[in-house]
Amino acid sequence: MLFRSLEFLAKPFAEDQPVTKRTILSYLGAIYDPLGIVSPTMAQGKHIYRQACDENKGWNAEVSSRLRDEWFKWTKQLKTVEIPRSVAILTGEITGVHFHLFADASNLACCAAAVAVVEQQGSMAKGLLTSKSRISKRNTSIARLELVSGHMAANMAKNLHGALQRWPISSTTIWMDSMVALYWLTNPAKPWKVFVAKRVRKIAEATSEIGITWKYVPTDMNLADLGNRGAPNAKMERGNWLTGPNWLLNEAQWPQQPKLKCTNVADEECKPTQEGILHTPERKLDEWDALLERGAYWRTMRVTAWMLRFISNCKARRNKLKRKSGPLVTEEITTA
């Protein structure tokens, strides 16, 4: 028997079971979703766990009544989700595959989602391939989080190219609604701060390796907006999460691309330029400089050494010293 669909099975959470950090983490860890089919709603569950950790209670201590109600509300909306195993709807030859990845971020989570558009016998089909949502790091600006989601999408595109290399992949496009992050990505040569520079460099490497095209998409058209804010199953179905936006099939309906400009938010991540001023005090010419202007340095040194030997020999008899003769030695030239 051939299985034509993939299923995400949601197990119920017993109402008489205590809601603690241990039981919440155990329930989240038992959910097997390697493709990220329900990553938007899983982001909500992970956020509840973070709030439970913020209460600073023990592992077996029950969470507050507010979190308990929020947890049961979240577990009850979970249901079994079924998607087709294959994006292609026909059995004929696939002539082209276009990867469209969406990236978005908020204070709750960073999300990247991949949709495949398959060309086959004059028809086109689309569907969700994979997605990933992870809780956002605290005390991080939205612009930086958007860049993190773009990095997630670039890594996801690279992994898809490696896993599906036998497919006739025609193009790879990543859509983002952050013009600040897109400006950073299109200007990798600028001296950005470490956080931005490191990720821009890695994204640039993936972009050149597999040929990624970066495009702007409004927030209301961004599929990853469901994943970064968290969404119940019902909202995922209404938002075309499992099938992808319909406008992907018609390039004429794609969003218009604005001109990217350097805003104050983007410029905050630029390293300040350091200007150094070299100051040398003016030095007046002395007798030594005048002497060097009339003759070469080495000749001047030898003449000075001969003069010092002559003076020394004149004083030798009075000082009861032996007079020097013969060619100059190194010690005499060094003394000069």
C-alpha positions in Angstrom: 0.0 0.0 0.0 1.3 3.4 -1.0 0.9 6.3 1.4 0.0 9.4 -0.6 -0.1 11.8 2.3 1.9 12.9 5.3 0.2 13.3 8.7 0.9 15.2 11.8 -0.7 13.4 14.7 -1.8 15.6 17.6 -2.1 13.6 20.9 -4.4 15.0 23.6 -3.1 16.5 26.8 -5.0 15.0 29.8 -6.9 17.6 31.7 -6.2 16.0 35.0 -2.5 16.1 34.4 -0.6 18.8 36.2 0.8 21.6 34.0 4.4 22.0 35.0 7.6 22.9 33.2 8.4 19.2 33.0 5.0 18.1 31.5 5.0 21.1 29.0 8.5 20.3 27.8 7.7 16.5 27.6 4.6 17.2 25.5 6.4 19.6 23.1 9.3 17.1 22.8 6.9 14.3 21.9 5.5 16.1 18.9 7.3 14.8 15.8 7.3 17.3 13.1 10.6 17.2 11.2 9.3 19.1 8.2 7.8 21.9 10.2 4.3 21.4 8.9 2.8 23.0 12.0 5.7 25.2 13.0 3.4 28.3 13.4 1.4 26.7 16.1 4.4 25.1 17.7 5.9 28.6 18.1 3.0 29.4 20.4 3.6 26.3 22.5 7.3 27.1 22.8 6.4 30.6 23.8 4.2 29.3 26.6 7.1 27.2 27.8 9.4 30.2 27.9 6.8 32.1 30.0 6.7 29.1 32.4 10.4 29.3 32.8 10.2 33.0 33.5 8.1 32.2 36.6 11.2 30.7 38.2 9.4 27.7 39.7 10.6 24.2 40.1 10.3 21.5 37.4 7.4 19.8 39.2 5.7 23.0 40.5 2.4 23.9 38.7 2.5 27.0 36.6 0.2 30.0 37.2 -3.5 29.7 36.5 -3.2 32.2 33.5 -0.5 30.0 31.9 -2.5 26.9 32.7 -5.5 28.2 30.9 -3.4 29.3 27.9 -1.7 25.9 27.7 -5.0 24.0 27.7 -6.4 26.4 25.1 -3.4 25.7 22.9 -3.4 21.9 23.2 -7.1 21.7 22.5 -6.8 23.5 19.2 -4.2 21.0 18.0 -5.5 18.5 15.5 -4.2 16.0 13.0 -3.0 17.7 9.8 -2.6 15.8 6.6 -0.8 17.1 3.5 0.0 15.4 0.1 3.3 13.6 0.0 4.0 15.0 -3.5 3.6 18.6 -4.7 3.2 17.5 -8.3 -0.4 16.6 -9.1 0.4 14.7 -12.3 2.5 11.6 -13.0 4.3 13.1 -16.1 7.8 14.5 -16.3 8.6 17.6 -14.2 10.1 20.3 -16.4 10.9 22.9 -13.8 10.9 23.5 -10.0 10.9 27.0 -8.5 11.8 27.4 -4.8 10.1 30.3 -3.1 11.2 30.9 0.5 9.6 33.4 2.9 11.4 34.9 5.9 10.0 37.0 8.7 10.6 37.7 12.4 8.9 39.3 15.5 9.6 39.4 19.2 8.0 36.0 19.5 9.8 33.9 16.8 11.9 33.9 13.7 10.4 31.9 10.8 11.5 30.6 7.4 9.1 28.7 5.1 9.8 27.0 1.7 7.2 26.6 -1.0 7.8 24.7 -4.3 6.2 25.7 -7.6 6.3 22.7 -10.0 5.9 23.0 -13.8 4.6 19.8 -15.3 3.0 19.3 -18.8 1.8 22.8 -19.2 0.3 23.0 -15.7 1.7 24.4 -12.4 1.2 23.2 -8.8 2.5 24.5 -5.5 2.8 23.3 -2.0 4.7 23.7 1.3 8.0 21.8 1.4 9.3 22.7 4.9 9.4 25.4 7.5 11.1 26.3 10.7 10.2 28.6 13.6 12.4 29.3 16.5 11.9 31.6 19.5 13.5 35.0 19.1 16.4 36.0 21.3 15.5 38.6 23.8 16.9 42.2 23.8 17.5 42.0 20.0 16.1 44.6 17.6 13.5 43.6 15.0 15.9 44.5 12.2 18.5 42.0 13.5 15.8 39.3 14.0 14.7 39.9 10.4 18.3 39.3 9.3 18.4 36.1 11.4 15.2 34.8 9.6 16.9 35.6 6.3 19.9 33.6 7.4 17.6 30.7 8.3 15.9 30.9 4.8 19.3 30.9 3.1 20.4 27.8 5.0 17.1 26.2 4.2 17.5 26.9 0.5 21.0 25.4 0.6 19.7 22.3 2.3 16.9 21.9 -0.3 19.3 22.1 -3.2 21.4 19.4 -1.6 18.4 17.1 -0.8 16.6 17.6 -4.1 19.5 18.0 -6.5 17.9 15.5 -8.9 15.0 17.9 -9.5 15.3 20.3 -12.4 15.6 23.4 -10.1 15.0 26.5 -12.2 15.2 29.3 -9.6 15.4 30.1 -5.9 13.8 33.3 -4.5 13.7 34.5 -0.9 11.0 37.0 0.0 11.4 39.3 3.0 9.3 42.2 4.2 12.2 44.0 6.0 13.8 46.6 3.7 16.5 47.2 6.3 17.6 43.6 6.2 17.5 43.6 2.4 19.6 46.7 2.3 22.2 45.0 4.5 22.2 42.0 2.2 22.6 44.0 -1.0 25.6 45.9 0.5 27.9 43.2 1.9 31.0 45.3 1.3 30.1 48.0 3.8 31.8 47.9 7.3 28.9 46.6 9.3 29.1 45.7 13.0 30.0 42.1 14.0 26.4 40.8 14.4 25.3 42.0 10.9 28.6 41.5 9.1 28.9 37.9 10.1 25.5 36.9 8.9 25.6 39.0 5.8 28.9 37.3 4.8 27.4 33.8 5.3 24.2 34.7 3.4 26.3 36.1 0.6 28.2 32.8 0.4 25.0 30.8 0.1 23.6 33.3 -2.4 26.5 33.0 -4.8 26.7 29.2 -4.3 23.1 28.3 -5.3 22.0 31.6 -7.1 19.5 33.1 -4.7 17.4 36.1 -5.7 16.2 38.3 -2.9 12.9 40.2 -3.2 10.7 42.4 -1.1 7.2 41.3 -0.2 4.6 43.2 1.9 3.8 41.9 5.4 0.2 40.9 4.5 1.6 38.8 1.6 4.4 37.2 3.5 3.7 33.5 4.3 6.2 33.5 7.1 4.2 36.1 9.0 2.1 33.2 10.3 5.1 31.4 11.7 6.8 34.4 13.4 3.7 35.5 15.3 2.3 32.0 16.1 -1.0 30.8 14.6 -3.5 28.1 15.6 -4.4 25.4 13.1 -7.6 27.2 11.9 -5.6 30.4 11.0 -3.0 28.3 9.2 -5.7 26.8 7.0 -7.2 30.3 6.2 -3.8 31.7 5.4 -2.9 29.1 2.8 0.0 27.9 4.9 0.0 24.3 3.5 -0.4 25.4 -0.2 1.4 28.7 -0.4 0.2 32.1 -1.8 -1.8 31.9 -5.0 0.0 34.9 -6.5 3.2 32.7 -6.9 1.7 31.1 -10.0 1.4 34.4 -11.8 4.5 36.5 -12.0 2.4 39.5 -13.1 0.9 39.5 -9.6 4.2 39.5 -7.8 4.9 42.5 -5.5 6.6 45.5 -7.0 10.2 46.0 -5.9 10.9 49.3 -4.2 14.3 51.0 -4.3 16.3 50.1 -1.2 17.6 53.1 0.7 19.9 53.5 3.7 17.7 54.4 6.7 18.7 55.5 10.2 18.0 51.9 11.4 20.2 50.4 8.8 23.0 53.0 9.3 23.0 52.2 13.1 24.8 48.9 12.3 27.5 50.6 10.3 30.9 50.9 12.1 31.9 54.5 12.8 34.8 55.6 10.6 38.0 56.5 12.5 40.0 59.4 11.2 43.6 59.7 12.4 45.6 63.0 12.2 49.4 62.7 12.1 51.2 65.8 13.5 54.9 66.3 13.2 56.5 69.4 14.7 58.6 71.5 12.4 62.3 71.1 12.9 64.8 73.8 12.2 67.9 72.9 10.1 71.2 72.7 12.1 74.8 72.5 11.2 74.7 68.7 10.7 71.9 69.1 8.1 73.9 71.8 6.3 76.9 69.5 6.2 74.9 66.6 4.8 73.6 68.9 2.0 77.2 69.4 0.8 78.3 65.8 0.8 77.2 62.2 1.0 76.4 60.7 4.4 79.1 58.0 4.3 81.8 60.5 3.1 80.8 62.9 5.9 81.2 60.1 8.5 84.7 59.2 7.2 85.8 62.8 7.2 84.5 63.3 10.7 86.3 60.1 11.9 89.7 61.3 10.4 89.2 64.6 12.1 88.6 62.9 15.5 91.7 60.7 15.0 93.8 63.8 14.3 92.6 65.5 17.5 93.2 62.3 19.4 96.7 62.0 18.1 97.5 65.6 19.0 96.5 64.9 22.6 98.2 61.5 22.8 101.6 62.7 24.0 100.1 64.8 26.7 97.8 62.0 27.8 100.6 59.5 27.5 98.6 57.4 24.9 99.8 55.7 21.8 99.1 57.4 18.5 96.8 55.7 16.0 97.8 55.0 12.5 96.6 53.0 9.5 93.1 52.8 8.0 90.0 53.7 10.0 88.4 51.0 12.1 84.7 50.4 12.7 84.8 51.8 16.3 86.1 55.2 15.0 83.4 55.4 12.3 80.7 54.5 14.9 82.0 57.1 17.3 81.9 59.7 14.5 
